[in-house]
Amino acid sequence: MVDGREKNGLYDLYEDVIAEMGLSVLSTRLPDSKKFRRDLSEERKSVFRSTIFPMDASLLKGSGIREFSEEISRIIKPQ
């Protein structure tokens, strides 16, 4: 998770140090967002943390989860 209050340069520095160690890191950054903590309630009809149901489009937007899952898919199953 990426904290929006931190500078992107800090994360770039982390990636450089990790690369110098010979390790790889995923390039997708997930923002630290409170919407990841939403649950099903009587007022809300959408479920975000469900592993069974697809995410509501309004919660998916800006989450980076689609990009993250695509990056993982490319690593697991290269074309």
Secondary structure, 3 states (H helix, E strand, C coil): CECCCCCHHHHHHHHHHHHHCCCCCCCCCCECCHHHHCCCCCCCCCCCCCCCCCCCHHHHCCCCHHHHHHHHHHHHCCC
